[in-house]
Amino acid sequence: MLQRLTAWGPVILLALSAFVFNTSEFVPVGLLAALGESFNMTAVAIGPMLTVYAAVVALASLPAVLLFARFERRDLLLGLMGLFVVSHVVTAWAPSYPILLSGRIGIALSHALFWAITPAMVVRLAPQGQGAKALGLLATGTVLALVLGIPLGRIVGQLLGWRITFALIGGVTLLLMLGLWRGLPRLPAERGGSWRSLPGLLRNRALMWLYGLTTVLVTAHYAVYTYLEPLLQQHFGYAPGVTTLMLLVFGGSGLAGSVLFGRYQARYARPLLALAVAVVGLCMGLLPLAGGQLWLLAGLCVVWGAAMMLMGLSLQAKGLKLAPDATDVAMAIYSGLFNVGIGSGALFGSILAARYGVIHNGPVAAGLILFAMVPLLGLFRARRQLPMDGAAA
């Protein structure tokens, strides 16, 4: 047992780091009202802060991974985590909104490089033949951020103030840095790609369709998810505790999506992705109808959360398979576009909510999901044309 834990120790530490990074990225979703009150802004007005964060990640991901392509991975990871900690200190202290924003930008810069290099790192660190399981553990860190990180961050923010939430995230990251410093072996850069990889990636039609599909789907989702708090509390009149509960339900159901992915991905990859996309769109379209009844709302959040996690894991798995010789560069572009979707969704949702009311965000986002059928079909067609394209592709 101890030998097994030792073998998986570095992967587990990276999965916990993924939990912290994703918690930090999304915890403002549960703290919009508190953040707005601190700076005399409404929850809807402060929502585009997520857009700024996502824009920084989107713009910095590819240049960062290319700039540091030859750097040894252990030292690079510890350096970017150091920036992450310092930026959380700035965020927790921020006496004004511009300083808060500068702290979030620092966090976003470290985020950009973290998600570009860690998928390939966990595969290399895993025991022989266990790369897929290692990726699953990394994804579990993401699930736990939704299940525990965001709701707990909201609870801490409500009880002790949002500044304590960010300070705690910085403190936990510092502890993880110490663990990685002691337990992570040195990893020379390899197969990450370079500037010379870009033309080949751009000629990969399946990868281009995947990028387009990801951007549209994530934009639609975050146009709704970002504004769950004002929807539930201001429109439907629920107490703040209900918002916390629904975030827990949504995140917890992501575990079901992760289980479905692990069990059926190998045999039913395409139908699984298509089903997840359709269910996410249906849930967002039904949100105005289900929101008025708590039991219907909870059931919808269960299905929506599971489908969203299944969709995200399916997209990431395809991205890794489509660029085996330039993984870091391909995942940097993927991470950047994912954050383009987050930022676009937050901005688009803010505009919709301000002009037409937050109740309309769900149906409009469901319409975007219909538009996503074009790149989805393009991806499936391009994958069938690739040589040696198996059922799991």
C-alpha positions as CSV (number, residue, x, y, z in Angstrom):
1,M,0.0,0.0,0.0
2,L,2.8,2.4,1.0
3,Q,4.7,1.5,-2.2
4,R,1.6,2.2,-4.3
5,L,1.0,5.5,-2.6
6,T,4.7,6.5,-3.2
7,A,4.4,5.7,-6.9
8,W,1.3,7.8,-7.2
9,G,2.3,10.5,-4.8
10,P,3.5,13.1,-7.4
11,V,0.3,12.6,-9.5
12,I,-1.9,13.0,-6.4
13,L,-0.1,16.3,-5.5
14,L,-0.6,17.6,-9.1
15,A,-4.3,16.6,-8.9
16,L,-4.6,18.5,-5.6
17,S,-2.9,21.4,-7.3
18,A,-5.5,21.2,-10.1
19,F,-8.2,21.4,-7.4
20,V,-6.6,24.6,-6.0
21,F,-6.1,26.2,-9.4
22,N,-9.7,25.5,-10.5
23,T,-11.1,26.6,-7.2
24,S,-9.4,29.9,-7.5
25,E,-10.6,30.4,-11.0
26,F,-14.2,29.8,-10.4
27,V,-14.7,30.7,-6.7
28,P,-15.7,34.3,-7.7
29,V,-18.9,32.8,-9.2
30,G,-20.1,32.1,-5.6
31,L,-18.8,35.4,-4.3
32,L,-20.0,37.9,-6.9
33,A,-22.4,39.7,-4.5
34,A,-19.8,40.0,-1.7
35,L,-17.2,41.2,-4.1
36,G,-19.6,43.7,-5.6
37,E,-20.6,45.1,-2.2
38,S,-16.9,45.7,-1.3
39,F,-16.4,47.9,-4.3
40,N,-19.9,49.4,-4.6
41,M,-20.7,47.3,-7.7
42,T,-23.6,45.0,-8.5
43,A,-23.0,41.2,-9.0
44,V,-23.8,41.5,-12.7
45,A,-21.4,44.5,-13.1
46,I,-18.5,42.7,-11.4
47,G,-19.1,39.5,-13.4
48,P,-16.9,40.5,-16.4
49,M,-13.9,40.2,-13.9
50,L,-14.1,36.6,-15.0
51,T,-13.8,37.8,-18.6
52,V,-10.6,39.6,-17.8
53,Y,-9.2,36.5,-16.1
54,A,-10.1,34.3,-19.0
55,A,-8.8,36.8,-21.5
56,V,-5.4,36.8,-19.8
57,V,-5.3,33.0,-19.8
58,A,-6.4,32.8,-23.4
59,L,-3.8,35.3,-24.6
60,A,-0.9,34.0,-22.4
61,S,-1.3,30.3,-22.7
62,L,0.4,29.7,-26.1
63,P,3.2,32.4,-25.8
64,A,4.0,31.1,-22.2
65,V,4.3,27.5,-23.2
66,L,6.5,28.3,-26.2
67,L,8.7,30.7,-24.2
68,F,9.3,28.1,-21.5
69,A,9.3,25.1,-23.9
70,R,12.9,24.0,-23.0
71,F,12.6,24.6,-19.2
72,E,12.8,21.7,-16.8
73,R,9.2,21.0,-15.7
74,R,9.7,20.7,-11.9
75,D,11.3,24.1,-11.5
76,L,8.9,25.7,-13.9
77,L,5.9,24.4,-12.0
78,L,7.3,25.6,-8.6
79,G,7.9,29.0,-10.1
80,L,4.5,29.5,-11.5
81,M,3.0,28.3,-8.2
82,G,5.0,30.9,-6.5
83,L,3.5,33.6,-8.7
84,F,0.1,32.0,-7.9
85,V,0.7,32.4,-4.1
86,V,1.9,36.0,-4.3
87,S,-1.0,37.0,-6.5
88,H,-3.5,35.6,-3.9
89,V,-1.8,37.7,-1.3
90,V,-2.4,40.8,-3.5
91,T,-6.0,39.7,-4.2
92,A,-6.8,39.1,-0.5
93,W,-5.3,42.5,0.5
94,A,-6.8,44.6,-2.4
95,P,-8.2,47.9,-1.2
96,S,-9.6,48.8,-4.6
97,Y,-11.1,47.1,-7.6
98,P,-8.1,47.8,-9.9
99,I,-5.7,46.2,-7.4
100,L,-8.1,43.2,-7.0
101,L,-8.0,42.9,-10.8
102,S,-4.2,43.0,-10.9
103,G,-4.1,40.2,-8.4
104,R,-6.5,38.1,-10.5
105,I,-4.3,38.8,-13.6
106,G,-1.3,37.4,-11.8
107,I,-3.3,34.3,-10.9
108,A,-4.4,34.0,-14.5
109,L,-0.9,34.1,-15.8
110,S,0.2,31.2,-13.6
111,H,-3.0,29.4,-14.5
112,A,-2.2,29.7,-18.2
113,L,1.1,27.8,-17.9
114,F,-0.2,25.3,-15.3
115,W,-2.8,23.8,-17.5
116,A,-0.5,23.8,-20.5
117,I,2.1,21.6,-18.9
118,T,0.4,19.4,-16.3
119,P,-1.6,17.0,-18.5
120,A,1.6,15.8,-20.1
121,M,3.4,15.8,-16.7
122,V,0.9,13.5,-15.0
123,V,1.2,11.0,-17.9
124,R,5.0,10.9,-17.5
125,L,4.8,10.6,-13.7
126,A,2.3,7.8,-13.7
127,P,3.4,4.2,-13.3
128,Q,4.0,2.4,-16.6
129,G,0.8,2.0,-18.6
130,Q,-1.3,4.1,-16.2
131,G,-1.3,7.4,-18.1
132,A,-5.1,7.4,-18.6
133,K,-5.7,6.8,-14.9
134,A,-3.4,9.7,-14.1
135,L,-5.3,12.0,-16.4
136,G,-8.5,10.8,-14.6
137,L,-7.0,11.8,-11.3
138,L,-6.1,15.3,-12.7
139,A,-9.6,15.6,-13.8
140,T,-10.8,14.6,-10.4
141,G,-9.1,17.6,-9.0
142,T,-11.3,19.7,-11.3
143,V,-14.4,17.8,-10.2
144,L,-13.5,18.4,-6.5
145,A,-13.1,22.1,-7.2
146,L,-16.7,22.2,-8.3
147,V,-17.9,19.8,-5.6
148,L,-16.0,21.3,-2.6
149,G,-13.8,24.2,-3.6
150,I,-16.4,26.6,-5.0
151,P,-19.1,25.9,-2.4
152,L,-16.6,25.9,0.5
153,G,-15.1,29.1,-0.8
154,R,-18.5,30.7,-0.8
155,I,-19.3,29.4,2.7
156,V,-16.0,30.8,4.0
157,G,-16.6,34.1,2.2
158,Q,-20.1,34.4,3.8
159,L,-18.8,33.6,7.3
160,L,-15.4,35.3,7.3
161,G,-15.3,37.5,4.2
162,W,-14.2,36.9,0.7
163,R,-10.6,38.0,1.5
164,I,-10.2,35.0,3.8
165,T,-11.2,32.7,1.0
166,F,-8.4,33.9,-1.3
167,A,-5.9,34.0,1.6
168,L,-6.7,30.3,2.4
169,I,-6.2,29.3,-1.2
170,G,-2.8,31.0,-1.2
171,G,-1.9,29.2,2.0
172,V,-3.0,25.8,0.8
173,T,-1.0,26.3,-2.4
174,L,2.1,27.1,-0.4
175,L,1.8,23.8,1.4
176,L,1.4,22.0,-1.9
177,M,4.5,23.7,-3.2
178,L,6.5,22.3,-0.3
179,G,5.2,18.8,-1.1
180,L,6.0,19.1,-4.8
181,W,9.5,20.5,-4.0
182,R,10.2,17.4,-1.9
183,G,8.3,14.7,-3.9
184,L,8.4,15.7,-7.6
185,P,11.4,14.4,-9.6
186,R,13.1,16.5,-12.2
187,L,11.4,16.3,-15.6
188,P,13.3,17.6,-18.6
189,A,11.1,19.1,-21.3
190,E,10.1,16.6,-24.0
191,R,7.5,16.3,-26.8
192,G,6.0,19.6,-25.7
193,G,6.2,21.1,-29.1
194,S,7.6,24.4,-30.3
195,W,6.9,27.2,-32.8
196,R,7.6,24.6,-35.5
197,S,4.6,22.6,-34.3
198,L,2.1,25.3,-35.1
199,P,1.8,24.7,-38.9
200,G,1.1,21.0,-38.3
201,L,-1.5,21.7,-35.7
202,L,-3.2,24.3,-37.9
203,R,-3.4,21.7,-40.7
204,N,-5.1,19.2,-38.3
205,R,-8.7,19.6,-39.3
206,A,-10.1,17.5,-36.5
207,L,-8.2,19.6,-34.0
208,M,-9.4,22.8,-35.5
209,W,-13.0,21.6,-35.3
210,L,-12.4,20.5,-31.7
211,Y,-11.1,24.0,-30.8
212,G,-14.2,25.7,-32.4
213,L,-16.6,23.3,-30.7
214,T,-14.9,23.9,-27.3
215,T,-15.1,27.6,-27.6
216,V,-18.8,27.6,-28.5
217,L,-19.8,25.1,-25.8
218,V,-17.9,26.8,-23.0
219,T,-19.3,30.2,-24.0
220,A,-22.8,28.9,-23.8
221,H,-22.3,27.2,-20.4
222,Y,-20.6,30.1,-18.6
223,A,-23.2,32.6,-19.9
224,V,-25.6,30.8,-17.6
225,Y,-23.4,29.3,-14.8
226,T,-21.6,32.5,-14.0
227,Y,-24.9,34.2,-13.1
228,L,-26.6,31.4,-11.1
229,E,-26.4,33.6,-8.0
230,P,-28.3,36.6,-9.3
231,L,-30.7,34.2,-11.1
232,L,-31.6,32.2,-8.0
233,Q,-31.6,35.0,-5.4
234,Q,-32.8,38.1,-7.3
235,H,-35.1,36.6,-9.9
236,F,-36.5,33.5,-8.1
237,G,-36.1,34.9,-4.6
238,Y,-34.3,32.0,-3.0
239,A,-32.2,32.5,0.1
240,P,-28.3,32.6,-0.3
241,G,-28.1,29.1,1.2
242,V,-30.0,27.7,-1.7
243,T,-27.4,29.0,-4.1
244,T,-24.7,27.3,-2.1
245,L,-26.7,24.1,-2.1
246,M,-27.2,24.2,-5.9
247,L,-23.5,24.8,-6.5
248,L,-22.8,21.7,-4.3
249,V,-25.4,19.7,-6.2
250,F,-24.0,20.8,-9.5
251,G,-20.4,20.1,-8.6
252,G,-21.2,16.8,-6.9
253,S,-23.0,15.5,-9.9
254,G,-19.7,16.0,-11.8
255,L,-18.5,12.9,-10.1
256,A,-21.2,10.9,-11.9
257,G,-20.0,12.4,-15.2
258,S,-16.5,11.4,-14.4
259,V,-17.6,7.8,-13.7
260,L,-19.5,7.7,-16.9
261,F,-16.5,8.9,-18.8
262,G,-14.2,6.3,-17.3
263,R,-16.6,3.5,-17.9
264,Y,-17.9,4.2,-21.5
265,Q,-15.3,6.5,-23.2
266,A,-13.3,3.7,-24.7
267,R,-16.3,2.1,-26.5
268,Y,-18.7,5.0,-27.1
269,A,-16.7,8.2,-27.3
270,R,-18.7,9.9,-30.1
271,P,-22.2,9.1,-28.8
272,L,-21.1,10.0,-25.3
273,L,-19.9,13.5,-26.4
274,A,-23.0,14.1,-28.5
275,L,-25.3,13.1,-25.7
276,A,-23.5,15.3,-23.2
277,V,-23.7,18.3,-25.5
278,A,-27.4,17.8,-26.1
279,V,-28.2,17.3,-22.4
280,V,-26.3,20.5,-21.4
281,G,-28.2,22.5,-24.0
282,L,-31.6,21.0,-22.8
283,C,-30.8,21.7,-19.2
284,M,-30.0,25.4,-19.8
285,G,-33.1,25.8,-22.0
286,L,-35.3,24.4,-19.2
287,L,-33.8,26.5,-16.4
288,P,-36.5,29.2,-16.5
289,L,-39.2,26.5,-16.2
290,A,-37.5,24.4,-13.5
291,G,-36.1,27.3,-11.4
292,G,-39.4,28.1,-9.7
293,Q,-39.6,24.7,-8.0
294,L,-36.7,23.7,-5.8
295,W,-36.9,20.0,-6.4
296,L,-37.0,20.5,-10.1
297,L,-34.1,22.9,-9.9
298,A,-32.1,20.4,-7.9
299,G,-32.8,17.6,-10.4
300,L,-31.8,19.8,-13.3
301,C,-28.5,20.8,-11.6
302,V,-27.7,17.1,-11.1
303,V,-28.2,16.3,-14.8
304,W,-26.6,19.5,-16.0
305,G,-23.5,19.0,-13.8
306,A,-23.0,15.4,-14.8
307,A,-23.4,16.2,-18.5
308,M,-21.0,19.2,-18.3
309,M,-18.3,17.2,-16.7
310,L,-18.7,14.4,-19.2
311,M,-18.5,16.9,-22.0
312,G,-15.4,18.6,-20.6
313,L,-13.5,15.3,-20.1
314,S,-14.5,14.1,-23.6
315,L,-13.2,17.3,-25.2
316,Q,-9.9,17.2,-23.3
317,A,-9.3,13.5,-24.1
318,K,-9.8,14.2,-27.8
319,G,-7.4,17.1,-27.6
320,L,-4.6,14.9,-26.1
321,K,-5.2,12.2,-28.8
322,L,-5.1,14.6,-31.7
323,A,-1.7,16.0,-30.9
324,P,0.6,13.3,-29.4
325,D,3.8,14.9,-30.6
326,A,3.1,18.5,-29.5
327,T,1.0,18.0,-26.4
328,D,2.0,21.1,-24.5
329,V,1.4,23.4,-27.4
330,A,-1.9,21.8,-28.3
331,M,-3.1,21.9,-24.7
332,A,-2.0,25.5,-24.4
333,I,-4.2,26.4,-27.3
334,Y,-7.0,24.3,-25.9
335,S,-6.7,25.9,-22.5
336,G,-6.6,29.4,-24.1
337,L,-9.7,28.8,-26.1
338,F,-11.5,27.2,-23.1
339,N,-10.9,30.5,-21.3
340,V,-12.0,32.5,-24.3
341,G,-15.2,30.6,-23.9
342,I,-15.3,31.4,-20.1
343,G,-14.6,35.0,-20.7
344,S,-17.0,35.3,-23.6
345,G,-19.7,33.6,-21.7
346,A,-19.3,35.8,-18.6
347,L,-19.4,38.9,-20.8
348,F,-22.2,37.7,-23.0
349,G,-24.2,36.7,-19.9
350,S,-23.6,40.0,-18.3
351,I,-24.9,41.9,-21.4
352,L,-28.0,39.6,-21.6
353,A,-28.8,39.9,-17.9
354,A,-28.4,43.7,-17.9
355,R,-30.5,44.3,-21.0
356,Y,-33.2,41.6,-20.9
357,G,-33.0,40.0,-17.4
358,V,-31.0,37.1,-16.2
359,I,-33.9,34.7,-16.7
360,H,-33.2,34.8,-20.5
361,N,-29.6,33.7,-20.3
362,G,-30.5,29.9,-20.2
363,P,-32.7,29.8,-23.4
364,V,-30.2,32.0,-25.4
365,A,-27.3,29.8,-24.3
366,A,-29.3,26.8,-25.4
367,G,-29.5,28.4,-28.8
368,L,-25.7,28.6,-28.9
369,I,-25.6,24.8,-28.2
370,L,-27.6,24.3,-31.4
371,F,-25.0,26.3,-33.3
372,A,-22.4,24.0,-31.8
373,M,-23.8,21.1,-33.9
374,V,-21.8,22.4,-36.9
375,P,-18.3,22.0,-35.4
376,L,-19.4,18.8,-33.6
377,L,-20.3,17.1,-36.9
378,G,-17.2,18.6,-38.5
379,L,-15.1,16.9,-35.8
380,F,-16.7,13.6,-36.2
381,R,-16.3,13.7,-39.9
382,A,-12.7,14.7,-39.7
383,R,-11.9,12.0,-37.2
384,R,-13.4,9.3,-39.5
385,Q,-11.1,10.4,-42.2
386,L,-7.9,10.0,-40.1
387,P,-6.0,6.7,-40.5
388,M,-6.2,4.2,-37.7
389,D,-9.1,6.0,-36.2
390,G,-10.6,3.6,-33.7
391,A,-13.9,3.5,-32.0
392,A,-12.5,5.4,-29.0
393,A,-11.5,8.4,-31.1
